[in-house]
Amino acid sequence: MRKLPIPYPLIEKLEDRPMVYCLLKRLPEETDQFLYGKYYPLFRNLFLYFYTDCLDEVELTNEIYLHIMEPRPPRNSSYLENFQFQCSLAWWMKKVSTHFCISKYKKHKKLTFFQLTDDMPVSEVSYLSATTGIEREDFEKFLSLMHNERYRKLVRLRYFEGLSPDEIIEETGEKRINYYRTIQRARAQLREVYFDEKN
């Protein structure tokens, strides 16, 4: 296996329907670029966030791939075959992969705030930032040092209460594009507070 993530020129501009077709036909190059290139940040993020029995993120990626491709009764069809394109493939992959991990593994005690993939759509993420964990008992202390009340609220809802971006958008009335911009700024402020306290 090459150094991850691998380039994904064959699928970079593919729409969801042809991408799903490639996966269902098990086309090797397109499938590799999907799993170990474009969607690698998602699987890497899940590997960092959960206690798994996998040796590395590649093994977890392979397990998730089997999970979405394995035929299941009663129709003997896979999760991917049942994908109806009622949402984006990126959103669907994140939900199915996360649910798979939640059903099998426990989360780390540490909350990871500084991973870009946590709140960004997969298609817009090409790398992972360094991860810094914050113990739950220290959470309130760092949160109280954030001077922006709106940022504090978003960080609390997202990382302490564990709401999804969609749930937060519904609860706060934020516009989707504003949410993604604001949560990035909120994480940046939390990062600044964290490192100020550590130094």
Buried (B, 14 or more C-beta within 10 A) or exposed (E): EEEBBBEBEBBEEBEBEEBBEBBBEEBEEBBBBBBBBBBBBBBBBBBBBBEBEBEEBBBBBBBBBEBBBEEEEEEEEBBBBEBEEEEEBBBBBBEBBBEBBEEBBEEEEBBBBBBBBBBBBBBEBEEBEEBBEBEEEBBEEBBEBBEEEEBBBBBBBBBEEEBBBEEBBEEBEBEEEEBBEBBEEBBEBBBEBBEEEEE
